[in-house]
Amino acid sequence: WQQSCMSRNNIPCPLFYRTTFPGIPHCMNFTAPENNRAKMEEHVATPDPGKEWNAYHWKEFNRQNGLVLNHLEYSSKLQYEIIDGYEMGLTRPDTRKTAADCLHNRIPAIADANNAAFLHHMKAILSEDDVATMRKLNHGFDRRQNVNEKFRDMNWELVDSTE
């Protein structure tokens, strides 16, 4: 898809991947950022018998992110940029929504940081002419939903295709 996009539109078409961050058990006990990543990973990995968040496998998120990153680095021919959402989310346990929802955020701190990183990458890759070209592209469906009129997403089989 990337080669097809670049040849069809004559602009860079990078893939952006934001690593996934875990929920933070007992999130309401945190009132400030925690910059010790190892401490937070240990906190997330500590079993808490009887708590429903054990079923979410938050302690596995770092490993699962690693699987994707390894695939991109060693198996993919795609041009890509990584946004480290894992680190941002892990070190900001103080932003979580409620004691019952320790995954989502009540303040936009993490989302703002992710968006700032994304914008930084976009500005480094795209020129003003590229952005102007992107505004004129016709995708054939409303891209705000990323689903066409037949309720089908893009053709994901083209991701590693040579086409």
N, CA, C and O of each residue as an XYZ file, in Angstrom:
652
protein
N       0.807     -1.196      0.000
C       0.000      0.000      0.000
C       0.849      1.258      0.000
O       0.473      2.269     -0.592
N       2.004      1.193      0.670
C       2.826      2.387      0.787
C       3.397      2.793     -0.580
O       3.374      3.968     -0.945
N       3.909      1.806     -1.330
C       4.442      2.100     -2.665
C       3.342      2.627     -3.573
O       3.546      3.584     -4.319
N       2.188      2.002     -3.506
C       1.050      2.426     -4.317
C       0.635      3.851     -3.955
O       0.366      4.666     -4.838
N       0.586      4.145     -2.673
C       0.213      5.482     -2.200
C       1.197      6.526     -2.700
O       0.793      7.583     -3.185
N       2.482      6.236     -2.585
C       3.495      7.217     -2.989
C       3.468      7.451     -4.500
O       3.583      8.589     -4.953
N       3.318      6.377     -5.280
C       3.304      6.560     -6.734
C       2.005      7.230     -7.197
O       2.028      8.034     -8.129
N       0.893      6.914     -6.569
C      -0.401      7.477     -6.948
C      -0.502      8.958     -6.562
O      -1.069      9.752     -7.312
N       0.036      9.326     -5.418
C      -0.156     10.677     -4.888
C       1.086     11.554     -4.939
O       1.005     12.767     -4.749
N       2.239     10.937     -5.197
C       3.502     11.659     -5.276
C       3.815     12.425     -3.983
O       4.310     13.551     -4.015
N       3.515     11.790     -2.855
C       3.846     12.335     -1.539
C       4.308     11.174     -0.659
O       3.976     10.025     -0.950
N       5.057     11.439      0.398
C       5.422     10.377      1.344
C       4.169      9.800      2.001
O       3.220     10.533      2.282
N       4.165      8.506      2.244
C       3.020      7.838      2.876
C       3.520      6.952      4.017
O       3.424      5.727      3.930
N       4.049      7.547      5.078
C       4.599      6.728      6.169
C       3.505      6.077      7.006
O       2.370      6.551      7.058
N       3.869      4.995      7.647
C       3.014      4.337      8.635
C       3.423      4.873      9.997
O       4.612      4.943     10.310
N       2.453      5.245     10.798
C       2.720      5.673     12.164
C       2.157      4.623     13.098
O       1.001      4.220     12.963
N       2.975      4.175     14.053
C       2.512      3.196     15.034
C       2.731      3.781     16.425
O       3.846      4.152     16.791
N       1.656      3.855     17.182
C       1.755      4.293     18.572
C       1.687      3.067     19.452
O       0.716      2.312     19.406
N       2.715      2.869     20.250
C       2.703      1.730     21.157
C       1.575      1.907     22.177
O       1.209      3.027     22.535
N       1.043      0.795     22.627
C      -0.101      0.792     23.528
C       0.364      0.838     24.971
O       1.300      0.135     25.352
N      -0.282      1.657     25.765
C       0.087      1.733     27.182
C      -0.916      0.960     28.031
O      -2.089      0.848     27.675
N      -0.442      0.428     29.160
C      -1.323     -0.363     30.015
C      -2.140      0.505     30.962
O      -1.848      1.682     31.171
N      -3.160     -0.104     31.521
C      -3.845      0.502     32.648
C      -2.936      0.398     33.866
O      -2.003     -0.405     33.886
N      -3.208      1.197     34.863
C      -2.379      1.232     36.069
C      -3.228      0.786     37.262
O      -4.113      1.523     37.698
N      -2.967     -0.415     37.793
C      -3.724     -0.854     38.972
C      -3.614      0.161     40.109
O      -2.559      0.756     40.334
N      -4.720      0.344     40.815
C      -4.778      1.293     41.941
C      -4.319      2.690     41.511
O      -3.583      3.367     42.228
N      -4.767      3.099     40.332
C      -4.307      4.356     39.732
C      -4.588      5.584     40.590
O      -3.848      6.565     40.526
N      -5.632      5.539     41.378
C      -5.980      6.729     42.154
C      -5.009      6.972     43.314
O      -5.087      8.003     43.983
N      -4.097      6.029     43.552
C      -3.073      6.222     44.582
C      -1.937      7.127     44.093
O      -1.079      7.532     44.876
N      -1.939      7.437     42.801
C      -0.880      8.273     42.234
C      -1.390      9.698     42.078
O      -2.474      9.924     41.541
N      -0.609     10.647     42.546
C      -1.004     12.057     42.449
C      -0.011     12.873     41.624
O      -0.176     14.082     41.465
N       1.019     12.210     41.101
C       2.042     12.895     40.315
C       2.611     11.913     39.286
O       2.422     10.703     39.412
N       3.302     12.431     38.276
C       3.967     11.531     37.332
C       4.987     10.655     38.050
O       5.528     11.034     39.089
N       5.239      9.497     37.492
C       6.255      8.584     38.048
C       7.250      8.299     36.931
O       6.935      7.563     35.995
N       8.433      8.866     37.017
C       9.411      8.759     35.931
C      10.275      7.517     35.986
O      11.146      7.340     35.134
N      10.062      6.652     36.962
C      10.829      5.416     37.057
C      10.073      4.312     36.306
O       9.161      3.688     36.849
N      10.468      4.088     35.057
C       9.775      3.112     34.207
C       9.807      1.712     34.818
O       8.789      1.020     34.830
N      10.956      1.295     35.321
C      11.082     -0.043     35.907
C      10.126     -0.215     37.089
O       9.497     -1.264     37.236
N      10.019      0.801     37.918
C       9.106      0.753     39.064
C       7.663      0.601     38.596
O       6.904     -0.183     39.166
N       7.281      1.351     37.560
C       5.910      1.278     37.061
C       5.629     -0.064     36.374
O       4.532     -0.606     36.507
N       6.611     -0.601     35.641
C       6.419     -1.915     35.020
C       6.232     -2.991     36.089
O       5.419     -3.901     35.927
N       6.982     -2.883     37.172
C       6.822     -3.823     38.280
C       5.446     -3.664     38.920
O       4.803     -4.655     39.266
N       4.997     -2.432     39.077
C       3.677     -2.166     39.660
C       2.576     -2.789     38.793
O       1.660     -3.424     39.315
N       2.665     -2.609     37.475
C       1.661     -3.154     36.560
C       1.703     -4.685     36.559
O       0.661     -5.329     36.431
N       2.893     -5.271     36.700
C       3.043     -6.726     36.632
C       2.701     -7.447     37.934
O       2.538     -8.667     37.937
N       2.592     -6.715     39.032
C       2.305     -7.341     40.320
C       0.892     -7.910     40.331
O      -0.071     -7.172     40.120
N       0.753     -9.218     40.576
C      -0.586     -9.821     40.596
C      -1.453     -9.209     41.700
O      -0.962     -8.864     42.776
N      -2.708     -9.087     41.419
C      -3.667     -8.550     42.378
C      -4.883     -9.465     42.350
O      -5.865     -9.172     41.669
N      -4.825    -10.579     43.091
C      -5.879    -11.591     43.025
C      -7.277    -11.007     43.217
O      -7.520    -10.167     44.084
N      -8.184    -11.492     42.368
C      -9.580    -11.106     42.493
C      -9.950     -9.814     41.786
O     -11.131     -9.477     41.704
N      -8.972     -9.085     41.274
C      -9.275     -7.824     40.587
C      -9.542     -8.092     39.111
O      -8.842     -8.880     38.475
N     -10.559     -7.429     38.575
C     -10.947     -7.688     37.185
C      -9.871     -7.285     36.191
O      -9.807     -7.852     35.100
N      -9.011     -6.307     36.542
C      -8.012     -5.870     35.577
C      -6.960     -6.941     35.287
O      -6.226     -6.818     34.306
N      -6.868     -7.975     36.103
C      -5.950     -9.075     35.785
C      -6.298     -9.687     34.431
O      -5.412    -10.147     33.710
N      -7.579     -9.692     34.085
C      -8.035    -10.277     32.823
C      -7.618     -9.438     31.616
O      -7.657     -9.932     30.489
N      -7.221     -8.188     31.823
C      -6.843     -7.319     30.707
C      -5.398     -7.535     30.255
O      -5.010     -7.036     29.198
N      -4.604     -8.258     31.023
C      -3.210     -8.585     30.675
C      -2.357     -7.334     30.441
O      -1.527     -7.293     29.533
N      -2.578     -6.320     31.278
C      -1.810     -5.094     31.123
C      -0.311     -5.350     31.204
O       0.472     -4.671     30.539
N       0.092     -6.320     32.012
C       1.525     -6.597     32.154
C       2.142     -7.110     30.856
O       3.365     -7.104     30.713
N       1.315     -7.552     29.909
C       1.813     -8.085     28.638
C       1.951     -7.010     27.557
O       2.493     -7.286     26.486
N       1.478     -5.803     27.813
C       1.453     -4.785     26.759
C       2.848     -4.459     26.238
O       3.018     -4.279     25.032
N       3.836     -4.378     27.097
C       5.185     -4.056     26.649
C       5.714     -5.155     25.724
O       6.305     -4.862     24.685
N       5.503     -6.402     26.098
C       5.935     -7.522     25.252
C       5.194     -7.503     23.915
O       5.797     -7.719     22.864
N       3.897     -7.245     23.959
C       3.104     -7.209     22.722
C       3.549     -6.055     21.820
O       3.607     -6.209     20.600
N       3.861     -4.909     22.412
C       4.417     -3.808     21.621
C       5.720     -4.242     20.965
O       5.978     -3.919     19.805
N       6.532     -4.968     21.702
C       7.800     -5.457     21.168
C       7.618     -6.372     19.971
O       8.420     -6.333     19.038
N       6.587     -7.187     19.982
C       6.317     -8.067     18.839
C       6.054     -7.239     17.580
O       6.581     -7.545     16.510
N       5.252     -6.208     17.711
C       4.946     -5.349     16.561
C       6.203     -4.615     16.101
O       6.486     -4.551     14.904
N       6.955     -4.060     17.052
C       8.159     -3.309     16.694
C       9.184     -4.213     16.011
O       9.826     -3.805     15.042
N       9.338     -5.437     16.515
C      10.258     -6.377     15.870
C       9.812     -6.704     14.457
O      10.633     -6.774     13.543
N       8.512     -6.905     14.274
C       8.003     -7.188     12.932
C       8.288     -6.024     11.990
O       8.731     -6.228     10.860
N       8.039     -4.823     12.451
C       8.299     -3.653     11.603
C       9.785     -3.539     11.262
O      10.147     -3.246     10.123
N      10.630     -3.771     12.245
C      12.064     -3.600     12.023
C      12.668     -4.684     11.143
O      13.500     -4.385     10.286
N      12.266     -5.937     11.337
C      12.939     -7.037     10.662
C      12.162     -7.657      9.506
O      12.758     -8.332      8.667
N      10.873     -7.452      9.442
C      10.073     -8.142      8.438
C       9.399     -7.228      7.438
O       8.919     -7.689      6.402
N       9.356     -5.984      7.720
C       8.570     -5.076      6.899
C       9.464     -4.175      6.067
O      10.552     -3.789      6.493
N       8.995     -3.851      4.887
C       9.704     -2.912      4.023
C       9.067     -1.522      4.096
O       9.394     -0.637      3.306
N       8.171     -1.347      5.035
C       7.457     -0.081      5.166
C       8.327      1.001      5.789
O       9.164      0.729      6.650
N       8.115      2.242      5.334
C       8.688      3.392      6.030
C       7.746      3.662      7.193
O       6.540      3.802      6.991
N       8.279      3.737      8.402
C       7.405      3.914      9.555
C       8.056      4.811     10.601
O       9.270      5.015     10.613
N       7.225      5.328     11.456
C       7.651      6.124     12.604
C       6.944      5.563     13.833
O       5.781      5.166     13.761
N       7.646      5.534     14.950
C       7.094      5.015     16.197
C       6.807      6.172     17.148
O       7.650      7.043     17.364
N       5.616      6.163     17.704
C       5.256      7.102     18.759
C       5.162      6.275     20.031
O       4.337      5.366     20.123
N       5.998      6.582     21.006
C       6.096      5.748     22.211
C       4.995      6.089     23.218
O       5.240      6.740     24.234
N       3.794      5.639     22.916
C       2.674      5.833     23.825
C       2.835      5.031     25.104
O       2.326      5.424     26.154
N       3.543      3.901     25.022
C       3.746      3.048     26.200
C       4.455      3.822     27.307
O       3.988      3.867     28.445
N       5.568      4.419     26.964
C       6.347      5.168     27.963
C       5.540      6.341     28.511
O       5.517      6.585     29.717
N       4.873      7.069     27.598
C       4.088      8.229     28.039
C       2.973      7.812     28.993
O       2.758      8.453     30.022
N       2.267      6.740     28.649
C       1.147      6.294     29.484
C       1.583      5.663     30.789
O       0.940      5.837     31.824
N       2.685      4.927     30.728
C       3.178      4.230     31.918
C       3.648      5.210     32.991
O       3.459      4.973     34.184
N       4.255      6.300     32.563
C       4.832      7.246     33.517
C       3.865      8.343     33.959
O       4.246      9.245     34.705
N       2.619      8.267     33.500
C       1.620      9.249     33.933
C       0.405      8.555     34.560
O      -0.710      8.693     34.058
N       0.613      7.817     35.646
C      -0.508      7.154     36.302
C      -1.474      8.137     36.958
O      -2.623      7.801     37.245
N      -0.997      9.340     37.186
C      -1.807     10.369     37.854
C      -2.912     10.934     36.971
O      -3.746     11.701     37.453
N      -2.938     10.579     35.702
C      -3.942     11.137     34.787
C      -5.149     10.232     34.590
O      -6.049     10.575     33.823
N      -5.189      9.100     35.254
C      -6.258      8.132     35.006
C      -7.610      8.650     35.462
O      -7.715      9.522     36.324
N      -8.641      8.082     34.852
C     -10.005      8.608     34.961
C     -10.635      8.428     36.344
O     -10.959      9.407     37.017
N     -10.802      7.187     36.756
C     -11.439      6.900     38.044
C     -10.846      5.624     38.607
O     -10.108      4.924     37.914
N     -11.154      5.319     39.831
C     -10.684      4.069     40.433
C     -11.218      2.865     39.671
O     -10.584      1.810     39.651
N     -12.371      3.016     39.050
C     -12.971      1.919     38.277
C     -12.453      1.884     36.838
O     -12.691      0.907     36.128
N     -11.749      2.929     36.395
C     -11.243      2.996     35.021
C      -9.803      3.504     35.038
O      -9.540      4.692     34.857
N      -8.883      2.569     35.261
C      -7.466      2.930     35.365
C      -6.724      2.779     34.035
O      -5.494      2.732     34.007
N      -7.474      2.704     32.936
C      -6.865      2.654     31.608
C      -6.989      4.009     30.908
O      -6.013      4.514     30.352
N      -8.167      4.584     30.936
C      -8.421      5.845     30.237
C      -8.020      7.043     31.089
O      -7.818      6.924     32.298
N      -7.908      8.194     30.441
C      -7.413      9.388     31.113
C      -8.500     10.420     31.324
O      -9.381     10.588     30.482
N      -8.434     11.114     32.454
C      -9.418     12.156     32.742
C      -8.952     13.514     32.237
O      -9.768     14.409     32.016
N      -7.670     13.670     32.057
C      -7.131     14.904     31.486
C      -6.371     14.533     30.217
O      -5.885     13.408     30.100
N      -6.264     15.440     29.285
C      -5.703     15.090     27.978
C      -4.174     15.033     27.910
O      -3.621     15.063     26.810
N      -3.492     14.954     29.017
C      -2.028     15.012     29.018
C      -1.385     13.988     28.082
O      -0.531     14.349     27.273
N      -1.779     12.731     28.179
C      -1.160     11.691     27.353
C      -1.570     11.849     25.899
O      -0.728     11.749     25.007
N      -2.841     12.092     25.647
C      -3.297     12.291     24.266
C      -2.601     13.501     23.643
O      -2.211     13.459     22.476
N      -2.446     14.568     24.410
C      -1.756     15.753     23.900
C      -0.298     15.428     23.564
O       0.213     15.866     22.533
N       0.358     14.677     24.414
C       1.757     14.298     24.154
C       1.855     13.402     22.924
O       2.758     13.575     22.104
N       0.934     12.444     22.786
C       0.924     11.591     21.590
C       0.701     12.416     20.335
O       1.382     12.216     19.330
N      -0.247     13.341     20.387
C      -0.533     14.188     19.230
C       0.649     15.092     18.894
O       0.938     15.320     17.720
N       1.332     15.607     19.907
C       2.510     16.449     19.665
C       3.612     15.636     18.988
O       4.265     16.126     18.067
N       3.823     14.401     19.437
C       4.837     13.535     18.816
C       4.454     13.225     17.367
O       5.304     13.252     16.477
N       3.166     12.928     17.135
C       2.684     12.647     15.783
C       2.893     13.859     14.879
O       3.381     13.721     13.758
N       2.528     15.036     15.359
C       2.693     16.255     14.576
C       4.168     16.515     14.280
O       4.510     16.945     13.178
N       5.037     16.263     15.242
C       6.478     16.419     15.032
C       6.948     15.538     13.879
O       7.666     16.002     12.993
N       6.540     14.258     13.889
C       6.926     13.337     12.818
C       6.364     13.799     11.476
O       7.059     13.758     10.461
N       5.113     14.236     11.473
C       4.492     14.690     10.231
C       5.244     15.891      9.651
O       5.491     15.951      8.447
N       5.605     16.839     10.508
C       6.315     18.029     10.036
C       7.712     17.681      9.518
O       8.222     18.340      8.612
N       8.325     16.649     10.094
C       9.653     16.239      9.649
C       9.606     15.536      8.295
O      10.579     15.573      7.542
N       8.485     14.900      7.986
C       8.370     14.087      6.774
C       7.702     14.830      5.625
O       8.117     14.686      4.475
N       6.676     15.619      5.918
C       5.869     16.245      4.881
C       6.207     17.720      4.689
O       6.443     18.454      5.649
N       6.223     18.129      3.438
C       6.399     19.545      3.129
C       5.018     20.214      3.100
O       3.992     19.537      3.171
N       5.005     21.529      2.997
C       3.724     22.234      2.886
C       2.994     21.817      1.612
O       1.767     21.730      1.599
N       3.747     21.560      0.543
C       3.128     21.100     -0.713
C       2.492     19.716     -0.530
O       1.419     19.448     -1.070
N       3.160     18.836      0.235
C       2.589     17.511      0.510
C       1.257     17.640      1.238
O       0.295     16.945      0.910
N       1.202     18.527      2.222
C      -0.028     18.724      3.001
C      -1.130     19.269      2.098
O      -2.281     18.842      2.190
N      -0.780     20.201      1.237
C      -1.770     20.752      0.303
C      -2.286     19.653     -0.628
O      -3.479     19.611     -0.931
N      -1.403     18.768     -1.081
C      -1.812     17.647     -1.932
C      -2.738     16.715     -1.180
O      -3.735     16.252     -1.733
N      -2.422     16.434      0.076
C      -3.251     15.523      0.878
C      -4.674     16.048      1.013
O      -5.626     15.268      1.002
N      -4.827     17.362      1.140
C      -6.164     17.943      1.282
C      -7.022     17.698      0.047
O      -8.248     17.648      0.143
N      -6.393     17.546     -1.103
C      -7.126     17.388     -2.362
C      -7.438     15.930     -2.698
O      -8.204     15.665     -3.624
N      -6.860     14.987     -1.965
C      -7.051     13.574     -2.296
C      -8.505     13.167     -2.099
O      -9.158     13.585     -1.142
N      -8.994     12.358     -3.004
C     -10.339     11.811     -2.895
C     -10.212     10.332     -2.578
O      -9.779      9.547     -3.421
N     -10.583      9.957     -1.388
C     -10.467      8.568     -0.958
C     -11.688      7.741     -1.344
O     -11.669      6.518     -1.207
N     -12.738      8.380     -1.818
C     -13.928      7.651     -2.219
C     -14.881      7.374     -1.065
O     -15.943      6.784     -1.262
N     -14.507      7.795      0.132
C     -15.376      7.658      1.293
C     -14.894      8.604      2.379
O     -13.791      9.145      2.307
N     -15.718      8.792      3.365
C     -15.440      9.726      4.453
C     -14.323      9.161      5.333
O     -14.553      8.214      6.085
N     -13.132      9.723      5.247
C     -11.967      9.204      5.984
C     -12.061      9.460      7.481
O     -11.278      8.897      8.248
N     -12.989     10.285      7.910
C     -13.132     10.499      9.355
C     -13.592      9.218     10.035
O     -13.382      9.039     11.235
N     -14.217      8.329      9.274
C     -14.675      7.056      9.828
C     -13.790      5.900      9.390
O     -13.856      4.819      9.976
N     -12.952      6.110      8.358
C     -12.056      5.095      7.829
C     -12.805      3.864      7.320
O     -12.241      2.772      7.258
N     -14.063      4.042      6.962
C     -14.870      2.939      6.442
C     -15.593      3.450      5.206
O     -16.166      4.539      5.219
N     -15.565      2.654      4.133
C     -16.243      3.097      2.923
C     -17.741      2.825      2.998
O     -18.241      2.303      3.995
N     -18.440      3.183      1.940
C     -19.903      3.059      1.962
C     -20.387      1.617      2.066
O     -21.539      1.382      2.431
N     -19.531      0.650      1.752
C     -19.903     -0.762      1.896
C     -19.479     -1.307      3.258
O     -19.484     -2.518      3.478
N     -19.113     -0.407      4.170
C     -18.699     -0.751      5.532
C     -17.495     -1.688      5.556
O     -17.408     -2.602      6.376
N     -16.584     -1.436      4.645
C     -15.334     -2.191      4.619
C     -14.186     -1.226      4.844
O     -14.177     -0.117      4.310
N     -13.234     -1.649      5.625
C     -12.052     -0.853      5.870
C     -11.117     -1.010      4.670
O     -11.477     -1.659      3.688
N      -9.941     -0.431      4.738
C      -8.990     -0.562      3.629
C      -8.582     -2.013      3.420
O      -8.825     -2.852      4.287
N      -7.976     -2.314      2.304
C      -7.521     -3.657      1.991
C      -6.184     -3.909      2.695
O      -5.126     -3.548      2.180
N      -6.242     -4.525      3.862
C      -5.051     -4.733      4.685
C      -4.090     -5.746      4.066
O      -2.936     -5.822      4.488
N      -4.532     -6.524      3.078
C      -3.635     -7.482      2.440
C      -2.534     -6.771      1.664
O      -1.505     -7.378      1.370
N      -2.727     -5.507      1.329
C      -1.726     -4.767      0.584
C      -0.604     -4.215      1.470
O       0.364     -3.658      0.952
N      -0.714     -4.357      2.771
C       0.260     -3.746      3.669
C       1.681     -4.223      3.385
O       2.584     -3.394      3.285
N       1.908     -5.512      3.253
C       3.246     -6.026      2.949
C       3.392     -6.433      1.496
O       4.350     -7.117      1.135
N       2.454     -6.021      0.662
C       2.472     -6.358     -0.756
C       3.566     -5.590     -1.474
O       3.948     -4.498     -1.054
N       4.064     -6.156     -2.544
C       5.058     -5.455     -3.374
C       4.395     -4.501     -4.333
O       5.082     -3.722     -4.995
N       3.057     -4.536     -4.431
C       2.318     -3.638     -5.344
C       2.357     -2.211     -4.850
O       1.792     -1.322     -5.487
